[in-house]
Amino acid sequence: MKSKILLILVTVPFVLSANTKLQEHPRLLLTHSDVPYIRQNLNDTPLFYTSYKIVKNEIDEILNLPIDVPIPKDAGGGYTHERHKQNYKEMMQSGALYQISGEEKYAIFVREMLKEYAEMYPRLPLHPVTKSNYRGKIFWQGLNESVWLVYTAQAYDCIYDFLTIEERKYIENRLLYPMAEFLSKDNLSTFNRIHNHGTWAVVAVGITGYATGNKDLVDKSLYGFYKDGKGGYLAQINQLFSPDGYFTEGPYYQRYALHPFITFARIIDNNQPELDIFGYKDSVLLKAVESQLQLADSNGLFFYLNDALEKTWHSEELIYALDIAYSKNPENCKSFLSIAKGQNRVILTGDGLKVAQAINNKEEKPFRSKSVLLRDGSKGDEGAVAILRAENEDETTAVFKYTSHGLSHGHFDKLSISFYDQGNNILQDYGAVRFLNIEQKNGGHYLPENNSFAKQTIAHNTIVIDKKSHYDGDINISENYSPKHLFFTQKDNMVAAAAEDSTAYPGIKLNRKVALFEDSHFEYPILIDILTVSGKSEHTLDLPFYFKGQLIGANFNYKRHLESQQVFGDANGYQHLWLEAEGKTDLPVSSLTFLNGNRFYSLTTNVTPETKLFLTRIGANDPNFNLRNDQAFMLRDDKRSERAYVTILEPHGVFNPIKEFTVSSFPKIKNIELVENKSDSSTLILNLTSGKNVKIEISK
């Protein structure tokens, strides 16, 4: 079997085409023409030199250690998993150091490690950990295999000319080509799948093709395994990004996927500039970098939409993306430099040098987060994410999500909202139940509660009907639908968006309008949320708000369950909620006040005497303590066919524990009058404790 594979692979490589720009090595992210320019300017560009020295110092220490290429056995977080991850990073860094410094010790390190892998790889079975349907050989998940090859092929490219012909054949025929075949032919369903796993796979194979001059691999990468355009890199761009540069799986995976998308685009541009890859689909990849930056709070933390964990502008993927995007379009990307300056690191390529030089020349402009509508879907017709921002120093932000499902990482959360203020998450979206790379937590993989809670509708700040998730929690149905965008508007004192959905629950229409409103009657911008449920039959309606902070007070009486804990339900995420307190009120509104940081926040919602008010906490039926113990305020209306919820989130006052004073700890809103409520417009009046009224119209 080995000899058959070797026979096929030896005959494949050849020069790409007459149009190929680069024939010399390196020819990927770091190019042959980059090297002398970098050497010439290395000592005169502080940020680049610092980045170079950090890498050089790290690798110089590693060169004193024995090369370690262990037989794979561990899941994420385990020793062998982490060792192989570290190896591909060290190889790529050493390859760049060899080109920039000219010191052969770095090339020798890469060569010897590649030979170790080339000796081991043909003998490897599938990885022994069976937590994924897409298993690798070096890693428990084939995705990691692709990432390994993306980095390693670049290391190989950097030392290509250092190797003898025999060494190249040995490494290519026993490692690079068999791995490319494993990721493409042996895992064809993933290779042709439109998904971030597919993206990494096609890019790994394509980079290998460019590094070795293998046109067959490049074409499979660009156009799919059968080269028919139904799969491959271009199809990934076409289907995963909207015209606004929004990635359908959400900000967390957009950040992750940007690395292969942008780095491979740069490699394509370096080798086949005639493809104009950065101009493809109206320059959508450059738009994706901009949209990624907008999908973050004032600290650069990406919004927790769909499966998401804590990642920021300082993540490695964004360093690559910003450096490459700026280099390709410096006139329109000067604001990226201010973020790159904060990252305090650049990539060791010509693109990184350009960014460092521009920062050295003080060319950066401040990056401006702004209100923006990011449409979803390949044609921009599958809903959107509306980011509503007040132009204040706190960068008060409301996020209104009404996108498509988002593939396998999507959640059942149509028309959901979250809220940020003073760099803090005030109304939260849970994100994902996962402890990345912590071996004790399911090998770093997603935990069972990700499906049983985090994906369920009750885990989000949106309406739940009859205690069932949207589309009854069936992704095969949810993937076929998306909400309808109604409007996105910006006025002098307001930014607002509206959307509706008639598919999440059969026979029920949901309409939500969300606005940030600024007025002299309020200290800070307030969030206005109007959620309307319209149906013909009676249902139980639950509207949760997951608030972050210490409960301070409420305008209604509630009974706290002090001696025993009661589970709130038995399915669809309810089984993970503890019922901590419950109450009712005869007042026209319920109001709950909590403290986050040094500021008070009050949630005020119109209610009836029959509306049940609950305080819940996450953590029930969680035997391994996988869930955070976060709290929620929930409104329930039974036997209702229609209901218009009007909720105001009012930031107010200040608490100073150092100077021991408190100002305006009570909300100003006394009552809410919904005067008119149409599909595309609403009018309400806020009655204030001062006796004054504020009339607000929300429309296009």
N, C-alpha and C positions, 0 to 999 in steps of 0.2 A: 504493500500500500504506500509506503514512504517513497519508493522509487517512482511510482506512478505520479505522485504529487510533484516530486522534484522535476520530472520530465516535463510536466505541463508548465510549471512555474518558470523554469529556466528559459523557455522559448518566448515568454510574454514580453519582457521589458524592451522598450524602444523609445527613441526621442519623441516628444509629444507631437510637435508639428512645426512647420516652417514659421508659424505665427508666434511660437513661444518666445517670449521676450528674454528669458534668462536661460542660458545653457550652463553657466558655471554654478558651482555650489559655494555657499549656501544659496538657496533659491526659494525659501519659504517666507516666514515672517522676517527673519534676518536675511538680508540678501548680500550677494557678492559686492555690489556697489555700496552698500551701507558700511561695510567694514572699514575701508580706508578713511571714510568721512568721520566715523565714530572715533577711530584712533587719533585722528587729527584734532578733534574737538573734545576729547575725553576730559582733559584737565581744566578746560575752560568753562565747563557747564556743571555747576555744583550739584544740581539735583540728579543729573544722570551719573555723575561720578560717585555720589553717595550711594545711589542704587547699585551701581557696579561694585563698589567696595563691600557693601553688605553681603551681596551674593558671593563675592570672591572670598571674603573672610569665612563665610559658612562652608563653602566647598573646600577651602584649603584645610580646614579641620577634618573634614570628612575623608580627604585623600589619605590621611594617616590611619584610617580604620580599614579593616578587611571588607571586601565587597560581600554583601549578604543578599543572596537570592534564594530565599527559603521555599520549600515545597508548600504550595498554598493549602491552607486548612481552615482558616478563621473567617468568620463573618466580619461585617463592618465594625471597626474599633479594636479587633483582635490584632495580635502582633504581625502575622504574615500579611494581613490586609494593609495595615498601616506601613509596613516595610516596603511593599511593592508600590504603594502610592508615593512614598518618599523617594524611592529609586527613580521613578520616571521624572520627578521634579529635579532631582539631582543630576540626572543625565542631561536634561534640557538646559539647565543652568550651566553645566560644565561645557556643553557644546558651544554656548554663547561665549563663555569665558575663553575658550580655545580660539575662537575667531577674533575676539577683541584683543586679547593679550598676546596671542601667538605662542603661548606656552604649551608644549606638547603633553605635559602631565595631565591636562584636562582631557585631551583627546584620548590618551591612553586609558584613563578612567572610564570614559564612555565606551570605548572599544571592548575593554575587558568585561564590563557589565553586560553589554549586548551579546557577547560570546557566551556568557553564562546563561542568559535567557535563551539564546539560540540552541544551546545544549539541552536545556530543560523542556522547552515548549512542546516539541513534537511528541514527548512522552506523557504529556499531561492529559488526564481524563477531564471530564467536566468537574467543576469545583464540588467538593464533598458537601458543602452547605446547600441545602435544598429549599431555601426560603423564597426563591424567585423562580418563576417560570422561564425567565430569560437568564440562564446561568452562563457564567464565563468559565474560563479555565484557571486563569491567574486570580480572578476575583469571583466572589459568590454571585455577582450580578454582571451580566454582559455589558451593561452600561459602563461600569468601571473599566472593563476591558477596552472599550472604545476610547475612553479618556486616556488610558495608559498609552494607546497607540498614537493619539494626537500629539502627545508630548514627546514620545520616544522617536517617532518619525522625524521630528524636528531636530532632535539630538543627532540622529543618524545623518541627516542632511548636513549638519555643521561639521562633521568629521569625515564626510564622504571622501574627500580628496586625500585625507590622511591614511585611509585604509588601502590595503592592497586589493587587487581584483579578486583574489581568492577569499579574502576576508569579507568583501561585499557580498559575494555569492553565498557564502556561508550564512551570513546574517539575514540576507534577503530570503533565501530559499528555506531556511529553517525557522525563521521568526516572523519577519514582516509580511511576506506573502501568505504563509499559512494563517496568520492572524487575520489578515484582510479577507481571506476566504472564509474563515470561521464567522466573521462579523457580517459577511454579505451572503454567500451561498448557504452556509450551514444555518444561519439565522435569517433567512430570507423574509419571513413575515415581519420581523423587526426592522430590517434594513429598508424595506419598502413602506414601512408604517409612517404615517404623518403624526409625529409625536417627538418629544425631545430625545427619547431613546434612539429613534430613527435618525434624528439630526446628528447626534454624536457618532453614530455608526457610519453614515455616509461621509461625514467629514473626516473621520479616521482613515477610511479607505481612500478618499480623495487625496489627503495629504501624503499618504504612502505612495500613491501614484505619482504625484508631482516630485516627491523626493527621489524616487527611483526611475523617473522617466517612463512610467507605465501608463500609456494612453487608455488601455482597457479599464484600468481601475479608476482613472479620472472620469471617463465617460459614464461608468456605472454610478459613480458618486454624484455626478451632475444630473443625470437623467433617469436614474433608477437601475436596478439590476438588469432589466431587459432593455434598457436604453430607450424606452418608449415614452418617457416624460411623466409616467403615472406615479413614479416615485423619485427619489433623489433630492439633491440639495435645492434645486429650483422649485420643485413641487412643495418642498417644506416651506420655503419662503412664501410661495403663492397662497398656501392654505393655512399656515399658522399665524401669519401677521395680517392685521387689518390695514387698510390704507393709511391709518393714523400711526401705525407702528406699534399697536397693542398686540401682545402675544396671547393667544386664546387661553393658555393655561394659567395666566395670572402673573403678577409682578415677580413672585419668588422664582418661578420657572422661566420667566423671561430673562431674569438676571442670569440664571444658569445656562440657558440656551444661547444667550448673547455671545458667550465665549466661542463656541464652535462657529456660530453664524458669522461673527465679525472677523475672527482670525482667518477662517477659510476664505472669506471674501477678500481679505488682504492678500492671501496667498494666490488666489485666482487672479487678482488684479496684477500681481507681480509677474505672473507667468503667462496669462492670456488677457491682456488689457483690452483686446478687441471685444470681449464679452461685456464690458462696461458694467460689471456686477454691482458697483455702488450706485449706479443709475437705474438698476433693475426695479421694476414695479414702482416707478416714481420715487426712487431713492429711499425705499421703505426701511432698509437696514439702518441708515443714518437717522431716520425718523424714530426708529426703535430705541436708539440710544437716548434721544431726547425724551421720549415718552417714559423710558425707564427712570430717568432722573425725576420726572414729574410725579411718578408713582411712589413717592416717599414723603415722610413727614419732615419737619424742620431739622431733624437730626440726621437726615439721610437714611432713615430706617424704612424699608419698603413696606407698604401696606400689607396687612395680613388678609389677603384674598385667596380663596381656595386653599389647597395644601400649602402652608407657608410656615417658615421658621424665621429666626432673626438674622437678617442680612441687610447690609447697608451699602452706601456709595463706596465704602472702603473695601468691599469684597474684591478679590483678585480679578473676577470677571470684568468688573467695571474699570479697573486699571487698564486692562487690554482694550476695552471698548472705547474709552475716552481718548487714549493715546492714538488709536488707529483712526477714529472718527475725526479728531482734530487734524491729524496729518492729511487726511483726504479733503477736508473742507475747512481750512483754518479761518477764513473770513467769517463764516457763519457759526463757528464753534468756539469763539474766544471765551465765552462764559464757562465752557468746560474746563478751561485752565484753572479757574478758581477752585473747582473741585479737585482737579489733579494736584494742585498745590497742597490741598489739605490731605490728599492721599500720601503725600511725601514720598512717592516712589514712582518710577516709570519703568516700562519694559525695556529690555536691553536690545533694542532694534533702532533702525533709523527713525521710526515713528516716535519712539520714546525720547530720542534725542531732540526731535523737533519740538516736542512739548516742553522739555527741560529748557531749551534755548528760549522759547517764547516766554516762559515764566521768568527766566533770568533777565529778559528784556522788559519785564513788567507789562506784558501785553494782555494780561488776563482782565476780564470784565466779571463783575459779580453775577453769579447764576441766580436767576429769578424764578422761583416757584410761582405758579400762576393757576388761575382757574382754567380748566381745560376739559373738553369732552374727548374721550378716546373711544372711538367706535370699535366694535368687535366684529369678527367674521371676515373672511377673505375679501368680501366686497363691501364691508362696512355696514352690513344690514342685519346684524345679529345682536342688537342691543348695544350697550356701551357701559363704560365707567365714567361717571361725572365727578370730577374733582372740583369742589367748591371752596375757594379760598378767600378769606378776608385780607385786605392789604394792610395788615397791622403787624407790629413787631412780634406778636405771639404766633403769627402765621396760623391763625385759627382755620381749621380745615374740616370739611365734611366730605366723606367719600360715599357715593351712591352707586351701588353695583347692580346693574341689570343686564348682564352679559349672557352669552350662551353658556352651556354647562361647563365647558373648559376641559373636555376629554377626561381621562381617568383621574386627574388631580382636581376635578371640579367638585363643588359642593351644591347641595340643594338649597340655595339661598337667594331665590329671585327677589329683586327689589329690596335688598338689604342695605343697611347704612352703618357707618362707623364715624367717629368724631375724634379730632385731635386738637389740643390747645396747649400752648406753652411748652411744646416739645413732649407732651404727655398724651398717651392714649386714654381718652375719657370714656367713650363708648367703644368697646372692642369687638373685633371679629376674632374668634378663638385661634384660627389658623390650623395647624396640623398637630396631631398627637404623635410625636416622634422625638427621640433623643439621638440626633445624628452622631454616628460613630461611637456611641456608648454601647459597648459590647453587652453589658448586663441587660440593656433594654432592647431585647429582640435583635441583637446584633446591629443596632443602629437603624433597623428598618422601621417602617410604619407599624404602629401598635394596633391591636384589635379595636381599641376605643376610637381610633381615627374614623373607622367606618360606623361604629355604633353610636358615636356622639358627634365628633367634629364635622362630619359631612352632613349630618341631619339638620333639618330646618330649624329645630328648636334651639340649636347652638348659635343661631344668628339673630341679629336685630331685625326681624321681619315677621310677617304674619304666619301663624300655623293654624290650620283648620282641622277640626276633629282629631287633633293630636297626631296627625299624619304628616309626613314630610311631603314636600312638593313632588309631584309625579309618583307619589307613593314610594319614593326612594329608589326608583328604577332608572338607572343611567341610560338604558337603551331607549327609554321614552324621552327623558330629559334632553338628550343629545339632539333631538329633532326640533326643539323649540327654543325660542328666545323672546324676551319681552319686546314690546314695541316702544321705540323712543318717541316721545312727544315733543319735548322742547328743551333747549339749554339756552339760558339768557343771562346777560350781565347788564345791570343797571347801576346807577350812581351808588345806591345804598344796598344793593341786593345782587346776589348771584343765585340762580335757581335752575333746577332740572326736573323733568317729569317723565314718567314712563308708566306703561300699563301692561298687564299680562292676563290672558284668559285661558291659559293652558296648564298652569301648575295644579289647579283643582278644577275638574270638569264642572261646567255650569256656573262657575264663579269668576267674576271679573275683579282684578286687583288694580288699583290705581294709586300711585304714590308721587307726591310732589315734595321736594326737599329744597330748602333755601337757607342761605346765610344772610341775615338781615342786620344792618347797622342803623342805629337810631340814637338820638341824644338822650332818650329816656332810659337807655341801658348803658352800663359801664363798658360792656364788651359785646361783640357780635353774638347774636343768638341763633340757634338752629331751630328752624321751623319744619315740622314733619307732619304731612297730612296723608294718611293712609286710609283709603276707602275700599271697603269690601262690598260687593254687590252680587247678590244671588237670589234665587227664588225659593229655596227651601231653608229650613233652620239648621244652624250649625253651631258648634263650640269654637269660639275664636280666642286664640292666645297671641298676645303681642309682648315679647320679652325685650328688655333692654339690659345688656350686660355692661354694667358700669364699673369703672375702676376707681376705687377710693374708699374712704371710711364713711360709713353711714352716719349722718349727723342728726337728722330729724325728718319727720313727715307730718303732713296736715291731717292724717287719718289715724285712727286707732288700729293697732294690730296685735295679734296674739302670737307671742314667740314660743316655739316648741322647745322647752328647756330640758325636759327630762327624757325625751326619746326623739329619735330621728325617724322621719317618715319619707319613704321614696315617693317621688312626685308622680311616677307612672311606671309602665312596664315595657314600653317599646318606643322605637323611633327617637331615641335619645333621651326621652323622659326618664328612663330607668337609671340615668346617671345624675339625676338632680335630687338633692335633698330639699324638702319643703321645710324652711326654717321659720317662716312666719306668714300669717294671712290676716286680711282685714277687709273692711268696706268703709264707705263714707257716704254721707248724705249731702256732702258739698258737690258743686257742679264739676270740680276738678280734683284729681289727686295730685299731690306734690311730694316729691322725695328729694331731700337735699343730702349731698355727700361732699367730702373734702378730698381734693386731689392736689398735692403740692401745697401751695399757699393760697389756693383759690377754691371757692365754693361753687358747686354746680347743682341746679335744681331741675328735675324732670317733672314737668307739669302737663297733665293729660286730661282731656274732657272725659267724664265718666257718668254713669247712672248709679242709682242706689243698688242696682243688681250687679254691677261690675265687681268682680272679685279681684282683690289685690294680693299678690304673693311676693314673698322674698324667698329666693331659692339659692342654692349653692351647688356647684359642680362637685362630683366626687362619689356619688352612690354607685354601688355595684362595680367598684374599681379595685379589685383585689390586690393589684400590684402597684397602686399609687401612681398610675400613669397620667392621670388628669390633674390639671391645676385646680385648686379650690376657689375658683372665681365665683362672684355673686351676680345675681340678676334681679331686677324688678320686673314683675310680669302682671299684665292685665288680662283678665279672662271675662268674656261675655258669652253666656250660654243662650241657646235657642234664639240666635239672631240670623236673619237672612241678609241684613244690611247693617253697616256700621262705618262711621267716619271717625277715625282716631286723629285728633289734633294734639300733637305733643310739641312742647317748647323745651328745649334744653337751654337753660339760662346760666351762663357763667356770671358770678358776682362776688363782690367783696374781697377781703384779704384776711389771711390768718398769719400772724407773725409770732412764732413761739419764742424767738430770741428777745424781742422787745415787749412781748406779752400784751399784744393788743389784737383785737378782732374788729373788723369793719364789715357791715352789710352782710351778715351771715344768713339773712332771710331773703327769699325770692321776692321780686317786685310784682310778679304776675299773680293776680287774684282770681281771674276767671278768663275763659276763652269763649268767644262767640264765633261760630262758623256761620257767616252771613250767606255765603253762596259757595257752592262746590260743584263745579263742572269737571268734565274730563280733562280739559286743557287750561282751566283757570279756577282759582279759589280766592275768596275774600274772607278775612277774619278780623275780629276786633279783640285786642288784648286789654282787659280791664286791669289796671294797676292798683297796687295798694295805696298809692298817692291820690287816687280818685280820678286820675287822668286815663284816657283811652288812646290806644294806638291802632289805627286802621292799616291793614296790610293787604295788598293785592299781589297775588302770585300768578303770573301768566307769561305768555311769550314776550 
